Amino acid sequence: MYPKIVVEGAARERGRQYGAAAADRVQRSIAAYGEVFAHYAGWDWARVRTEAEAFRAPIAAYGQKYLDEIVGIAEGAGVDDVDVLAINVRTEVMFAATARDAGHGPRLPPECSSFAVTPQRAGGRLVAGQNWDWLVHAFDTCVVLEAHQDDGPDYVTVVEAGLLAKAGMNSSGVALCTNALVTDADQGRPGVPYHVLLRAILDAETLADGLTALQRAERSSSANYLLAHEDGVAVDVEAAPGDFSRLFIASPTDGVLLHTNHFDHPRFDGSDVSLWAMPDSPFRMARLRDLVGAHDGPLDVAFWQALLADHATYPLGVCCHPDARVPEAERAATVAALVMDPAQRRMWVASGNPCTAPWEELDCSALAAKPSPLRQPA
């Protein structure tokens, strides 16, 4: 299992604890992204720092606590806060470069496959999860972060050290999965960054709060957000840069939501650069649909743990392995796999490719001990 870090207190103090506990991994993240940004955007670190500073004000306006967490992480890890800010806008840097250079620049690494299944199809309780595929340096930077907040739900997320959040689950029964997307509108204009939005969704007491988090300010980049709740409700939100009008929402079909790394909503009217940048995406989606459709039993935790290890279209299948044909800087793998049962506050994690990494159940008892203040009494 990746190192588990438990933090508590006010936002800046939580950040300090996180940064101190993961200092070596935060420093590795910064060093790794120095090379990644040079490869994808052609920027040296001085340019990255300058560009990252433009996001400071939008983040503070969106939620000062998130900027406080970034500052705290830097203090704990003994690095400049602009360097931690820079890795938290890594999507905006890399994906804007991809959109600008579509057709002739480097392609993005293969990305994620996510799902949610309603209780009727999953054997009685909603199940959600994903494979998180990313650059191979993340094997040396991932952590499991458990945060205890006085001003919001507690949460657990599997994340690159120094970043605010990725996929995870909170004490109010909200589960979050996510997929990268990119359109021609991804130009890196300052706004609320992707990883800040992920962190804000983990503050949601309800699914409506999660959707509100995506609507209350201009988003800088495209992404997919799959939101699920312990009550058995799930929605998928494809987001392009902009305001609420650039959100495309889908409900489960026959109790199932599936998503990979391209836009699938019929109302989306932009240019989907994802299909050029991550051409494995439609084939992973087809494989997910085939395996779900062929299964005549419950789509339960065991089913998904097996499916996430699937190697069809190897090496860029659902379980992703490095492709030796591409430059080393672009090689990716399934860095972590997650399956969540938010009603029981249970999460299983494979720390690496789920074809070989063992599934381990996280101790999420602390989440179960802090139910939502909005929860209707039994």
N, C-alpha and C positions, 0 to 999 in steps of 0.2 A: 504494500500500500504506500502511496505517496505520503510524505510527512504530513501529519495532521497538526494544525495550529488552532488553538482556541483563544479568542480574544473577547474582551468585555470593556465596559466603560463608555465614555463619550467618544465621538467620532475620531478626533485627533489621537486620543489615547488608544483606541482600537487599532488605528493605523500604526502607531508606534510599536505596539505589541506584535503586530503582524510583521512589520519590517524587521524588527529585532530578531524574531524567531526564524525568519526566512532570509536573513541578510545575504548569505552566500548565493541563494537562488535568485533573489532580486538583482544582485550584481551580475549574475550570469545572464538574466533576461536582458538587462541593459546592453551588455556586451554583444549578445547574440543579435539583438535588433539593430545595433550599429551596422552589422554586416548585412542584415536583411534589407534595411532601408537603402543602403548603398546599392544593393543588387536590383531592387524593384523600382526605386524612385531615382537612383543616381544622386542621392543627397549624402553629404558628409554629416557627421553628428552635430556640428555647429548649425548647419541649415535645419536639421531636424529639431533642434532645441528652439530655434527661432519660430519655426512653423507651429510647434506645440504650444508656445506661449499664447498664440492667438485663440486657443481653446480655453484658457484659464477663465476669462470673463464669462463666456456662455455657461461653463460648468457652475461657477459660483452663482449666477443668476438662476440656474435651474435648481440647484440645491447646494448650499454652502457646505453641508455635512460631507458631500462627496469630495469636494476639494480639500476639506479638512482631513479626510481619510488619506488622500494622496500625499498631502504634506506630512502627515504622521508616518506613513510608510517610509518616506524618504528619510525622515529623522531617525527612525528605528534602524534602517539599513545603512545609515551613514553615507547617503548619496544626496545629490542635489534634487530638490523637488521637481525641477523642470525635466530631469531625466526620467523620473517616475511618471510625470505627466506625459512624456513622449511615448512611453510604451503603452500607456492607456489610450493613446490615439493611434496605435499601430494600424488599425483597420483603415482609418481615414487616410493615413499616409500611403499604405500599400495599395488599397483598392482604388484610390483616386489615380495613382500612377497607372494601374491596370486599365482604368477607363480611358485615360488620356492616350495610352499606347495600344489600345485594343487592335488586334490584327497583326502587330509586329513586335510588341514587347514581351517580357516573360509572362507566362501564364501563372495564375495563382496556384498554390498547393491544392491538391484534392481536399475536400472539406467533409461536412458532417451529414449523417443520416439520422433523422429524429422521428419520433412517433408518440401518439397517445391513443389509448383504447378505453372506451367507456366500460363501466362495470358489467353491462349485459354481455359484452364480448370477451371480457378479461377474467371471468370466473367470480365476479362479485364485487370487485373494487377496481377503480380506475388505476391503470398502469401507464407510466410515461417514461421516456428515456431517450438515449441517443448514443451513437458513436461520435466522439470528438476527434476529428482527423486534423493534424496540423504538422508544422515543420518539426523535424526530428529533434531539434535542440530542446523542445519542450519536455522530452523525457527527463531532462536534467533540471527543469525549472518548475514543474508542477507541484502544487500543494493542495491539501484539503483544508479549507478554511471554515471554521465554525465560529460564528459571531453572535454574541449575546448583547442585545441592545435595550436601552431603557426607553428609546423613542420609536420603537417599531418592532416588528417580528424578529425573532432569532432566525438564523439561516445557516445552511451548509452549502458550499459551492466548491467544485473542483476547478482550479484556476491556475494560470501561470503566475508565479510569484511576482508580486508588484502590481498586478492588475486587480481591479476592484471585484470582478465577478465574472462567472461564466454560467454554465448550467448548474441548477441546484434546486433546493426546496426550502420552504420556510415553516415556521411554527404555526402559521395560520392555514396550512394545508394547501398552499400554492406551490406548484412545481413548474419549473422553467426549463425548456429546451430551446436550442437556437441553431440557426444555419446562416452562413455567410451568403450574401447576394451582392451583385454589383450591376449598376446600370450606367448609361451614359451621363446621368445626372450626378454621379459620384465624382465630384471635383475637389473634395477636400475643403470645401468652404467651412469656416468655423461655425459650429453649432454644438448641439449636445452629442458627444461621441457614443459610439456603440456600447462600449464597456461601461460607461456611466449609466446608460439606459438599462443594461442587464442588472446592474447593481440596484437601480431604482425599483425594478420589478420585484426584486427580492424583499423590498419593503412593503409590498402590497398585502393588505388584509383580505382583499377580494379580487376576483378576476377583473372587475370593473376598474379597480385601482390600478391593476397592471396595464390595462388599455389606456387609462388616463395618463400614466407615466410616459407612454409613447406619444401622447397628443399635446402635452402642455407646453412644448417648446419646439423650435425647429430642430429636426434631426439632421446630422451632418452626412450620414451614410445609409446605404441600404442594408437590410438584414431581415431574417425571418425569426419570429418569436412565437414559439408554441407554448401556450399557457394552459395549464390544467389545474383542477381543484379537487380536493378530497371528496366533494359532493358528487363527483362523477361527470363534471362539465369540463369541456375542453374547446379551445378555439385556436386557430392558426392565424397569425397576423404577418402578412408580407408587407414590408415597409420600404418605400423609396425615400430618398432625401426630401425633406420638406415638412409640411404640417399635417394635420389630421386628414386632409383630403388625399394624401398619398399613402394611406393604409388600406390594405386589401384583406378582408377578413373572411375566413372559411370555417365551416362547422364540420364535424365528422361525417363521413359517408359510411353508412352501415356500421356505425360505432367506432370508426377508425380514422385517425388523422396520420398522414405520412408526409414527410417533407425531406428534400435534399437541398441542392444548391442552385435552383433556378426558379423563376417566377412561374406559378401554376394557376394563378387566379384569372378567370376569364375577363375580368374588368381591367387588368393591368394593361396600360397603353404606352409604356415606355419602351426603350431599347434595352433588352436583357443581355447585357455583356456577360452575365454568368455563363451562358451557353458556350461562349468562346473561351472564357477564362477557366472554367471547370467543366470540360466536356464529358467527364465521367458521370456527371450528375443525372441526366435522364436515364442512363442505364442502371444506376443504383435505384432510382425510383421505380423503374420497371421491375427490377428484381424484388424489391420490397412488396410491391403489389402482387406479384406472382406467388411469393411464399405465403403471404397472408391469405390470399384467395384459395390456395391449395390446402390450407390447414383446416381440419374439421373439428378440432378441439378448442378449448379456451385459449385465447391469446394472452396467456398469463406470464408471470415473471420468467419461468423456465423457458417458455417459447421464445421470448425476446432475447434471453441470454444466448440461446443457440443461434437465433437469426443474426445477431450482431457479429457472430464469428464467421459469417458466410463469405466464401472466396470467389463466387462467380465474377467473371471479368477481372481476375487477379492480374496485376497487383492493385488495381484501383477499384476494388469492390467495396462492399459494405464494410468489411474488415480490410482496412487499407494498409498496404505495405510499401516501402520505398521503391520507387521506380528507378532502376539503375540507368535508364536511358536519358534521364534529364540531369541538368547540372546539380551538383550536391546542394547548392543553396535552395533548390526548389523541391527537394525530396521530402516526402511527408509520410506519416503513418497514423494509425489510430493510437492516439496518445492516451486516451481513457475512454471507457464505456460506462454508462450509467443506466440503471433501471430503478425507478422510484415508485413507491406505493404511498402517496401522500396521506391517505386516510389513516394509515398506521404509522406514519412518519418513519418509513423504512427506505433505505437506499443501499443498493448493491453497486460496487465499483470494481471494474477490472482496470488495474493500473498499467495500461499498455494494450497491445493487441489481444482482444478477448479470445482468440484462437489458442493462445498460450498462457496469458496472464490469468491467474485464478480470480474468480468472482469472490469478493469479500464484502460482508455486510458491515456498513458503518454503524457505529453506536450513535443513533440519533435520539436517544432517550431524552436529551435536554430539550429537543424540539417538542416532543410529546408533553413535556411538563409545562409548556407555556402556550396554552390554547389561545386562539384569537379572542380579543375582548368583544368582538361582534358576534361570536358564535351563539346561535340560538340554543337556549337550554333544552336538554332532552326532555 
